């Protein structure tokens, strides 16, 4: 079964000190890991979605790399944004220079309105590898000033109950090979048992598995974005099985599993 990461697979990154372009894509990751994994891949946006309104998700941010939208993230304090490690790391699991990134907050349209923040440091989980421990924190140069449209989301230290309805949000693709929307989108999914993340390669306690009907769920561009339950973040978008909008579950990094790591870094 094919598993995919969720960042914007069309992005081209131009290194600050290099002379050539290189692609940071799902396909590159698959080529690298193909001998060891049943083709995992990150997820770019949401299918079967609704358009958000201003201020509905004040914790949601867009992560740009060299000026191009790439991933989502969540404000968790005045100085930190939570995202997926694969959004800020290269194919060798090393963080990109902080200067590559900008964080857009306070808007549902990452090309218009809101504010832009530069990045001081990238904190990737020390045990990140492929689809494991796919969590990172982005430390900002300047703190957020909170407002109606810019607010932190609380971390949920406990696991959500099986069957609970959660909200995912982001600027992911509208279909597997579709375009990215300009406006923030969201969708409702349900928490499934960990056994529903049906691959022995990635079956461990660090995931929250979210189930949905066909033509719904996360897609490319949603990577790093939040899943929330009762107003608290319970997961970080990591991967999908097969194509976006399939009947398979979506994989999110579990906030309760990484709670202590997140708090230690923020503090």
C-alpha positions in Angstrom: 0.0 0.0 0.0 1.3 3.5 -0.9 1.8 5.9 2.0 2.5 9.6 1.4 3.7 12.6 3.3 1.5 15.7 3.1 3.7 18.7 2.2 3.3 20.5 -1.1 4.9 18.1 -3.5 5.3 20.7 -6.3 7.7 22.9 -4.3 11.1 23.6 -5.6 13.7 24.9 -3.1 16.6 27.1 -4.1 19.4 26.7 -1.5 20.7 30.0 -0.2 24.4 29.2 -1.0 23.9 26.7 -3.8 24.0 27.0 -7.5 21.3 24.6 -8.5 17.7 23.9 -7.8 16.7 20.8 -5.9 13.2 19.3 -5.4 11.9 18.5 -1.9 9.1 16.2 -3.0 7.2 13.1 -2.0 8.7 11.3 -5.0 12.2 12.0 -3.8 11.4 10.6 -0.4 9.8 7.5 -1.9 12.8 6.9 -4.1 15.1 7.1 -1.1 13.0 4.8 1.1 11.5 2.5 -1.5 13.8 -0.4 -0.5 12.6 -0.3 3.1 9.0 0.9 3.2 5.8 0.1 1.3 5.9 3.7 -0.2 5.0 6.2 2.5 4.1 9.8 1.5 3.3 13.1 3.1 -0.2 14.7 2.8 -0.9 18.1 1.0 -4.5 19.3 1.6 -8.1 18.4 2.5 -10.7 16.7 0.3 -14.4 17.0 1.2 -13.9 20.3 2.9 -15.4 23.6 3.9 -13.9 27.1 3.6 -12.9 28.7 6.9 -13.9 32.2 8.0 -11.6 34.8 9.4 -10.6 34.1 13.0 -12.1 30.6 13.0 -8.7 28.9 13.4 -6.5 31.6 15.0 -3.8 29.1 15.8 -3.4 28.0 12.2 -0.3 29.2 10.3 1.1 28.7 6.8 4.8 27.8 6.5 6.6 29.1 3.5 10.0 28.1 2.3 11.9 30.6 0.2 8.6 32.4 -0.3 6.5 29.5 -1.4 3.8 27.8 0.6 4.8 24.3 1.8 3.2 23.2 5.0 0.8 24.1 7.8 1.5 24.6 11.5 0.0 25.6 14.8 0.8 28.4 17.2 1.5 26.9 20.7 3.1 29.9 22.4 4.2 33.5 21.6 7.5 32.2 20.3 6.8 28.7 18.9 4.9 27.0 16.1 4.3 23.3 16.1 4.6 21.4 12.8 5.8 18.1 11.2 9.5 17.3 11.1 9.3 16.4 7.4 8.2 20.0 6.7 11.5 21.4 7.9 14.0 18.6 7.2 15.8 17.4 4.1 15.9 13.8 2.8 18.7 13.1 5.3 16.6 14.1 8.3 18.6 17.3 8.9 16.9 20.6 9.4 17.0 23.2 6.7 18.5 26.6 7.6 16.1 28.7 9.6 16.5 31.6 7.1 14.7 29.5 4.5 11.4 29.8 6.3 8.7 32.4 7.0 5.5 31.8 9.1 2.3 33.5 8.0 -0.3 34.0 10.8 -3.6 35.8 11.3 -5.2 35.1 7.9 -7.2 32.5 6.1 -5.4 33.5 2.8 -1.6 33.0 3.1 -1.1 35.3 0.1 -3.1 38.2 1.6 -3.3 39.8 5.0 -2.0 38.5 8.3 1.6 38.9 9.4 4.9 37.3 8.5 7.4 36.1 11.0 11.0 35.0 10.4 12.5 32.0 12.0 15.3 31.8 14.6 15.7 28.1 15.0 14.3 24.8 13.9 13.9 22.1 16.6 13.4 18.6 15.1 12.7 15.6 17.4 16.0 14.0 18.2 14.7 10.5 17.1 13.0 11.7 13.9 13.4 9.2 11.1 11.1 8.6 8.1 7.6 8.4 9.5 8.7 8.1 13.2 8.8 11.0 15.6 7.7 13.3 12.9 7.4 16.4 15.1 9.2 19.7 15.1 9.0 23.2 16.7 9.7 26.4 14.9 11.2 29.1 17.1 10.5 32.7 15.9 12.8 35.7 15.9 10.0 37.9 17.2 7.1 36.9 19.4 3.5 36.9 18.3 1.2 39.6 19.6 -2.0 37.8 20.2 -5.3 39.1 18.9 -8.7 37.9 17.6 -7.0 36.2 14.6 -3.7 35.1 16.3 -4.0 32.8 19.3 -2.2 29.7 20.6 -3.9 26.3 20.7 -3.8 24.3 23.9 -2.0 21.0 23.9 -4.1 17.9 24.8 -2.0 15.8 27.2 -4.5 12.9 27.0 -5.5 10.7 24.0 -8.9 11.5 22.4 -11.5 8.8 22.7 -12.1 6.3 19.9 -14.9 7.7 17.7 -14.4 11.3 18.7 -15.0 13.9 16.0 -12.0 16.0 15.3 -11.3 19.0 13.1 -8.4 19.1 10.6 -7.5 22.4 8.9 -5.0 23.5 6.2 -4.3 24.6 2.7 -3.8 21.2 1.3 -4.8 20.1 -2.3 -8.4 19.8 -3.1 -7.7 16.4 -4.7 -4.8 14.1 -5.1 -3.5 15.9 -8.2 -5.5 19.1 -7.7 -4.6 22.6 -6.9 -3.9 24.3 -3.6 -6.7 26.6 -2.4 -6.0 30.2 -1.5 -8.4 30.1 1.5 -8.0 27.9 4.6 -10.1 24.8 4.5 -11.3 22.4 7.2 -13.0 19.0 7.6 -14.4 16.7 10.3 -12.8 13.3 10.8 -13.1 10.6 13.5 -10.5 9.0 15.8 -9.9 5.4 14.9 -8.0 2.6 16.8 -4.2 2.7 16.3 -4.7 -0.7 14.5 -6.5 1.2 11.8 -3.2 2.7 10.7 -2.8 -0.5 8.8 0.9 -0.9 8.2 3.2 -2.8 10.6 6.0 -0.6 9.5 4.4 2.5 11.1 2.2 1.0 13.8 3.3 2.5 17.1 1.9 4.6 19.9 3.1 7.9 18.4 0.3 8.1 15.9 -3.4 9.2 16.0 -5.3 7.5 13.2 -8.2 9.4 11.8 -10.9 7.8 9.7 -13.2 9.3 7.1 -15.4 8.5 4.2 -14.0 8.3 0.7 -13.5 11.7 -0.9 -12.7 13.2 2.5 -9.6 13.5 4.7 -6.2 15.2 4.4 -4.2 15.7 1.3 -0.9 17.2 0.0 -0.2 20.6 1.6 -1.9 19.7 4.9 1.4 18.4 6.4 2.3 19.9 9.8 -1.3 21.2 10.2 -3.5 20.5 13.3 -6.2 18.0 14.3 -8.2 19.4 17.2 -10.7 17.9 19.6 -12.7 20.1 22.0 -10.5 23.1 21.2 -7.2 21.4 21.9 -4.7 20.0 19.4 -4.4 16.2 19.4 -2.4 15.6 16.3 0.0 16.9 13.6 -0.7 15.9 10.0 1.9 13.3 8.9 0.8 11.0 6.1 -2.0 9.3 4.1 -2.4 5.8 2.8 -2.7 5.6 -1.0 -4.3 8.6 -2.7 -5.9 11.6 -0.9 -9.6 10.9 -0.2 -9.3 7.1 -0.2 -11.2 5.0 2.4 -7.9 4.5 4.4 -7.1 6.3 7.6 -4.8 9.4 7.8 -1.8 9.4 10.1 -1.2 12.2 12.6 1.6 12.5 15.2 0.0 12.2 18.6 0.3 15.3 20.8 -0.2 13.2 24.0 2.7 11.0 23.0 5.0 13.9 22.4 3.6 16.2 25.1 6.6 16.2 27.4 9.0 16.8 24.5 7.0 19.8 23.3 6.6 21.3 26.7 10.3 20.9 27.4 11.3 22.7 24.2 8.9 25.5 24.6 10.0 26.1 28.2 
